[in-house]
């Protein structure tokens, strides 16, 4: 059964206007029977104005009468005839206004460090447009001179988990190793080999003790 709107206010009305048992009211409103008893005793929901469930279409008068005549019966919600709001499907990631100006910097970072990501992946990852990504790529963005490549995770535009998943997916699609290691690691400078110590170098300085 769907959750009752304003359960305590509904319970207050049912306590005051019906002869339903505490158990029946509790079962319908999703409350504990002791809470309903507390409402009847004036110890719970003090100051809450009762809400008539028949006026908002949650119950019918016939259903209340049916359960008043049978303490073992349980109230059944009426079928909602009013149109319910449509559930919003998952759309573009919402970004606070204060962070939107950071998106071009994040795009520049992703383009530089993860060229395997497609424009569609970058767009979904940080919630920007493909046009903005193209302008950053070809350096025609209006603020190109001031762009500073910055990690979108540190900017709060996406999570590290989402970024890692996008990278792995892009590398797998390109037939490259599906790891998070750099594809072309920069060569590390070799440490200079230690020169062997000449046997007679220090003996000449300290003197020959033999």
C-alpha positions as YAML, in Angstrom:
chain: A
units: angstrom
residues:
- id: 1
  name: UNK
  ca: [0.00, 0.00, 0.00]
- id: 2
  name: UNK
  ca: [1.28, 3.47, -0.90]
- id: 3
  name: UNK
  ca: [2.30, 5.85, 1.86]
- id: 4
  name: UNK
  ca: [-0.57, 7.94, 3.20]
- id: 5
  name: UNK
  ca: [-0.24, 11.68, 2.80]
- id: 6
  name: UNK
  ca: [0.28, 13.46, 6.14]
- id: 7
  name: UNK
  ca: [-0.13, 10.27, 8.21]
- id: 8
  name: UNK
  ca: [-0.34, 11.90, 11.64]
- id: 9
  name: UNK
  ca: [-2.81, 14.54, 10.50]
- id: 10
  name: UNK
  ca: [-4.89, 11.79, 8.89]
- id: 11
  name: UNK
  ca: [-4.72, 9.72, 12.10]
- id: 12
  name: UNK
  ca: [-5.90, 12.73, 14.11]
- id: 13
  name: UNK
  ca: [-8.96, 13.08, 11.88]
- id: 14
  name: UNK
  ca: [-9.77, 9.37, 12.01]
- id: 15
  name: UNK
  ca: [-9.48, 9.32, 15.81]
- id: 16
  name: UNK
  ca: [-11.76, 12.33, 16.15]
- id: 17
  name: UNK
  ca: [-14.33, 11.46, 13.49]
- id: 18
  name: UNK
  ca: [-14.62, 7.67, 13.36]
- id: 19
  name: UNK
  ca: [-14.99, 4.65, 15.63]
- id: 20
  name: UNK
  ca: [-12.14, 2.78, 14.00]
- id: 21
  name: UNK
  ca: [-9.80, 0.91, 16.36]
- id: 22
  name: UNK
  ca: [-6.29, 2.10, 17.08]
- id: 23
  name: UNK
  ca: [-4.94, -0.90, 15.19]
- id: 24
  name: UNK
  ca: [-6.97, -0.08, 12.08]
- id: 25
  name: UNK
  ca: [-5.89, 3.55, 12.08]
- id: 26
  name: UNK
  ca: [-2.28, 2.60, 12.77]
- id: 27
  name: UNK
  ca: [-2.22, 0.09, 9.90]
- id: 28
  name: UNK
  ca: [-3.65, 2.62, 7.45]
- id: 29
  name: UNK
  ca: [-1.42, 5.52, 8.49]
- id: 30
  name: UNK
  ca: [1.77, 3.54, 8.94]
- id: 31
  name: UNK
  ca: [2.00, 4.34, 12.66]
- id: 32
  name: UNK
  ca: [2.37, 2.24, 15.79]
- id: 33
  name: UNK
  ca: [-0.89, 1.54, 17.67]
- id: 34
  name: UNK
  ca: [0.62, 3.20, 20.76]
- id: 35
  name: UNK
  ca: [1.15, 6.38, 18.71]
- id: 36
  name: UNK
  ca: [-2.51, 6.36, 17.75]
- id: 37
  name: UNK
  ca: [-3.47, 5.80, 21.38]
- id: 38
  name: UNK
  ca: [-1.22, 8.74, 22.29]
- id: 39
  name: UNK
  ca: [-3.08, 10.86, 19.74]
- id: 40
  name: UNK
  ca: [-6.38, 9.87, 21.35]
- id: 41
  name: UNK
  ca: [-5.00, 10.72, 24.80]
- id: 42
  name: UNK
  ca: [-3.71, 14.10, 23.61]
- id: 43
  name: UNK
  ca: [-0.07, 13.18, 24.21]
- id: 44
  name: UNK
  ca: [1.02, 12.81, 20.57]
- id: 45
  name: UNK
  ca: [0.55, 15.12, 17.56]
- id: 46
  name: UNK
  ca: [-0.41, 18.00, 19.84]
- id: 47
  name: UNK
  ca: [-1.38, 21.02, 17.74]
- id: 48
  name: UNK
  ca: [-1.70, 19.04, 14.49]
- id: 49
  name: UNK
  ca: [-4.94, 19.78, 12.66]
- id: 50
  name: UNK
  ca: [-6.68, 16.69, 11.36]
- id: 51
  name: UNK
  ca: [-6.83, 16.08, 7.62]
- id: 52
  name: UNK
  ca: [-9.90, 14.40, 6.14]
- id: 53
  name: UNK
  ca: [-8.67, 11.49, 3.96]
- id: 54
  name: UNK
  ca: [-12.02, 11.40, 2.13]
- id: 55
  name: UNK
  ca: [-11.59, 14.96, 0.88]
- id: 56
  name: UNK
  ca: [-8.22, 14.29, -0.73]
- id: 57
  name: UNK
  ca: [-9.29, 11.01, -2.29]
- id: 58
  name: UNK
  ca: [-7.32, 8.64, -0.05]
- id: 59
  name: UNK
  ca: [-10.40, 7.00, 1.50]
- id: 60
  name: UNK
  ca: [-14.09, 6.67, 0.79]
- id: 61
  name: UNK
  ca: [-16.86, 7.01, 3.33]
- id: 62
  name: UNK
  ca: [-18.04, 3.51, 2.40]
- id: 63
  name: UNK
  ca: [-14.60, 2.07, 3.22]
- id: 64
  name: UNK
  ca: [-14.61, 3.74, 6.64]
- id: 65
  name: UNK
  ca: [-18.09, 2.39, 7.41]
- id: 66
  name: UNK
  ca: [-17.06, -1.09, 6.28]
- id: 67
  name: UNK
  ca: [-14.14, -1.17, 8.71]
- id: 68
  name: UNK
  ca: [-16.10, 0.42, 11.54]
- id: 69
  name: UNK
  ca: [-18.46, -2.57, 11.32]
- id: 70
  name: UNK
  ca: [-15.61, -5.10, 11.37]
- id: 71
  name: UNK
  ca: [-12.67, -4.46, 13.75]
- id: 72
  name: UNK
  ca: [-10.63, -7.13, 11.98]
- id: 73
  name: UNK
  ca: [-10.90, -5.41, 8.59]
- id: 74
  name: UNK
  ca: [-8.19, -3.11, 7.30]
- id: 75
  name: UNK
  ca: [-8.71, 0.14, 5.43]
- id: 76
  name: UNK
  ca: [-7.86, 0.09, 1.74]
- id: 77
  name: UNK
  ca: [-6.79, 3.26, 0.00]
- id: 78
  name: UNK
  ca: [-9.02, 4.49, -2.77]
- id: 79
  name: UNK
  ca: [-7.68, 4.42, -6.30]
- id: 80
  name: UNK
  ca: [-6.25, 7.79, -7.20]
- id: 81
  name: UNK
  ca: [-8.15, 9.34, -10.08]
- id: 82
  name: UNK
  ca: [-6.15, 12.56, -10.31]
- id: 83
  name: UNK
  ca: [-3.12, 12.51, -12.63]
- id: 84
  name: UNK
  ca: [0.13, 11.98, -10.79]
- id: 85
  name: UNK
  ca: [3.21, 14.05, -11.65]
- id: 86
  name: UNK
  ca: [5.49, 12.33, -14.11]
- id: 87
  name: UNK
  ca: [8.65, 10.84, -12.69]
- id: 88
  name: UNK
  ca: [11.62, 12.74, -14.01]
- id: 89
  name: UNK
  ca: [14.02, 10.53, -15.85]
- id: 90
  name: UNK
  ca: [17.72, 10.80, -15.31]
- id: 91
  name: UNK
  ca: [18.92, 13.76, -17.31]
- id: 92
  name: UNK
  ca: [22.06, 15.89, -17.53]
- id: 93
  name: UNK
  ca: [24.03, 16.27, -14.33]
- id: 94
  name: UNK
  ca: [23.04, 19.42, -12.46]
- id: 95
  name: UNK
  ca: [25.91, 21.73, -11.67]
- id: 96
  name: UNK
  ca: [25.66, 24.67, -9.24]
- id: 97
  name: UNK
  ca: [25.96, 28.06, -10.89]
- id: 98
  name: UNK
  ca: [29.11, 28.79, -8.89]
- id: 99
  name: UNK
  ca: [30.89, 25.83, -10.50]
- id: 100
  name: UNK
  ca: [29.72, 26.21, -14.10]
- id: 101
  name: UNK
  ca: [32.54, 28.59, -14.93]
- id: 102
  name: UNK
  ca: [35.00, 25.80, -14.04]
- id: 103
  name: UNK
  ca: [33.72, 23.44, -16.74]
- id: 104
  name: UNK
  ca: [36.03, 24.67, -19.56]
- id: 105
  name: UNK
  ca: [39.03, 24.14, -17.25]
- id: 106
  name: UNK
  ca: [37.82, 20.61, -16.56]
- id: 107
  name: UNK
  ca: [37.37, 19.96, -20.28]
- id: 108
  name: UNK
  ca: [40.91, 21.15, -20.95]
- id: 109
  name: UNK
  ca: [42.22, 18.78, -18.27]
- id: 110
  name: UNK
  ca: [40.32, 15.79, -19.63]
- id: 111
  name: UNK
  ca: [41.37, 16.50, -23.21]
- id: 112
  name: UNK
  ca: [45.01, 16.74, -22.17]
- id: 113
  name: UNK
  ca: [45.21, 13.81, -19.76]
- id: 114
  name: UNK
  ca: [42.59, 11.46, -21.19]
- id: 115
  name: UNK
  ca: [42.40, 11.93, -24.97]
- id: 116
  name: UNK
  ca: [40.71, 8.54, -25.24]
- id: 117
  name: UNK
  ca: [37.49, 10.03, -23.83]
- id: 118
  name: UNK
  ca: [34.92, 10.96, -26.47]
- id: 119
  name: UNK
  ca: [33.09, 14.26, -26.51]
- id: 120
  name: UNK
  ca: [29.90, 12.43, -25.53]
- id: 121
  name: UNK
  ca: [31.61, 10.91, -22.47]
- id: 122
  name: UNK
  ca: [33.05, 14.24, -21.37]
- id: 123
  name: UNK
  ca: [29.69, 15.92, -21.88]
- id: 124
  name: UNK
  ca: [27.93, 13.33, -19.72]
- id: 125
  name: UNK
  ca: [30.70, 13.29, -17.12]
- id: 126
  name: UNK
  ca: [30.74, 16.99, -16.25]
- id: 127
  name: UNK
  ca: [27.46, 18.16, -17.77]
- id: 128
  name: UNK
  ca: [28.71, 20.44, -20.52]
- id: 129
  name: UNK
  ca: [27.89, 20.80, -24.21]
- id: 130
  name: UNK
  ca: [29.70, 19.21, -27.12]
- id: 131
  name: UNK
  ca: [30.10, 22.67, -28.60]
- id: 132
  name: UNK
  ca: [32.07, 23.83, -25.56]
- id: 133
  name: UNK
  ca: [34.26, 20.72, -25.75]
- id: 134
  name: UNK
  ca: [34.97, 21.31, -29.46]
- id: 135
  name: UNK
  ca: [35.89, 24.93, -28.79]
- id: 136
  name: UNK
  ca: [38.30, 23.92, -26.04]
- id: 137
  name: UNK
  ca: [39.85, 21.26, -28.28]
- id: 138
  name: UNK
  ca: [40.48, 23.61, -31.23]
- id: 139
  name: UNK
  ca: [41.28, 26.60, -28.99]
- id: 140
  name: UNK
  ca: [38.44, 28.76, -30.27]
- id: 141
  name: UNK
  ca: [36.79, 29.09, -26.86]
- id: 142
  name: UNK
  ca: [36.18, 32.72, -25.97]
- id: 143
  name: UNK
  ca: [38.24, 32.36, -22.78]
- id: 144
  name: UNK
  ca: [41.03, 30.20, -24.19]
- id: 145
  name: UNK
  ca: [43.77, 32.56, -22.96]
- id: 146
  name: UNK
  ca: [42.68, 32.12, -19.35]
- id: 147
  name: UNK
  ca: [41.88, 28.39, -19.31]
- id: 148
  name: UNK
  ca: [43.74, 26.39, -16.66]
- id: 149
  name: UNK
  ca: [43.43, 22.60, -17.00]
- id: 150
  name: UNK
  ca: [42.09, 21.38, -13.65]
- id: 151
  name: UNK
  ca: [40.97, 17.97, -12.44]
- id: 152
  name: UNK
  ca: [37.13, 17.81, -12.56]
- id: 153
  name: UNK
  ca: [37.10, 15.61, -9.46]
- id: 154
  name: UNK
  ca: [38.88, 18.28, -7.43]
- id: 155
  name: UNK
  ca: [36.52, 20.88, -8.87]
- id: 156
  name: UNK
  ca: [33.55, 18.84, -7.67]
- id: 157
  name: UNK
  ca: [32.13, 18.38, -11.18]
- id: 158
  name: UNK
  ca: [32.21, 14.57, -11.05]
- id: 159
  name: UNK
  ca: [33.28, 11.75, -8.77]
- id: 160
  name: UNK
  ca: [36.49, 9.76, -9.08]
- id: 161
  name: UNK
  ca: [34.38, 6.62, -9.51]
- id: 162
  name: UNK
  ca: [32.53, 8.07, -12.50]
- id: 163
  name: UNK
  ca: [35.76, 9.32, -14.05]
- id: 164
  name: UNK
  ca: [37.48, 5.95, -13.65]
- id: 165
  name: UNK
  ca: [34.49, 4.15, -15.15]
- id: 166
  name: UNK
  ca: [34.48, 6.48, -18.18]
- id: 167
  name: UNK
  ca: [38.21, 6.01, -18.73]
- id: 168
  name: UNK
  ca: [38.00, 2.22, -18.55]
- id: 169
  name: UNK
  ca: [35.03, 2.16, -20.91]
- id: 170
  name: UNK
  ca: [36.81, 4.41, -23.43]
- id: 171
  name: UNK
  ca: [40.00, 2.34, -23.36]
- id: 172
  name: UNK
  ca: [38.08, -0.90, -23.74]
- id: 173
  name: UNK
  ca: [36.18, 0.48, -26.74]
- id: 174
  name: UNK
  ca: [39.46, 1.57, -28.34]
- id: 175
  name: UNK
  ca: [41.03, -1.86, -27.81]
- id: 176
  name: UNK
  ca: [43.57, -0.50, -25.36]
- id: 177
  name: UNK
  ca: [44.51, -1.96, -21.97]
- id: 178
  name: UNK
  ca: [41.55, -1.44, -19.65]
- id: 179
  name: UNK
  ca: [43.61, -0.17, -16.75]
- id: 180
  name: UNK
  ca: [43.96, 3.16, -15.00]
- id: 181
  name: UNK
  ca: [47.71, 3.27, -15.58]
- id: 182
  name: UNK
  ca: [48.97, 5.97, -17.97]
- id: 183
  name: UNK
  ca: [49.02, 4.65, -21.52]
- id: 184
  name: UNK
  ca: [52.25, 6.46, -22.36]
- id: 185
  name: UNK
  ca: [54.14, 6.95, -19.11]
- id: 186
  name: UNK
  ca: [56.84, 9.55, -19.25]
- id: 187
  name: UNK
  ca: [60.32, 8.02, -19.05]
- id: 188
  name: UNK
  ca: [61.91, 8.51, -15.67]
- id: 189
  name: UNK
  ca: [65.46, 9.95, -15.66]
- id: 190
  name: UNK
  ca: [68.02, 7.33, -14.83]
- id: 191
  name: UNK
  ca: [69.99, 7.81, -11.66]
- id: 192
  name: UNK
  ca: [73.69, 8.40, -12.31]
- id: 193
  name: UNK
  ca: [75.74, 5.32, -11.63]
- id: 194
  name: UNK
  ca: [77.94, 5.59, -8.57]
- id: 195
  name: UNK
  ca: [81.59, 5.92, -9.40]
- id: 196
  name: UNK
  ca: [83.78, 3.22, -7.84]
- id: 197
  name: UNK
  ca: [86.02, 4.49, -5.08]
- id: 198
  name: UNK
  ca: [89.62, 4.42, -6.06]
- id: 199
  name: UNK
  ca: [91.57, 2.21, -3.69]
- id: 200
  name: UNK
  ca: [94.47, 4.61, -3.15]
- id: 201
  name: UNK
  ca: [92.42, 7.84, -3.08]
- id: 202
  name: UNK
  ca: [91.78, 7.96, 0.69]
- id: 203
  name: UNK
  ca: [94.97, 6.20, 1.71]
- id: 204
  name: UNK
  ca: [96.91, 9.05, 0.17]
- id: 205
  name: UNK
  ca: [94.89, 11.52, 2.23]
- id: 206
  name: UNK
  ca: [95.05, 9.73, 5.61]
- id: 207
  name: UNK
  ca: [98.48, 8.30, 5.04]
- id: 208
  name: UNK
  ca: [99.54, 4.75, 4.61]
- id: 209
  name: UNK
  ca: [99.05, 2.98, 7.94]
- id: 210
  name: UNK
  ca: [100.49, -0.30, 6.76]
...
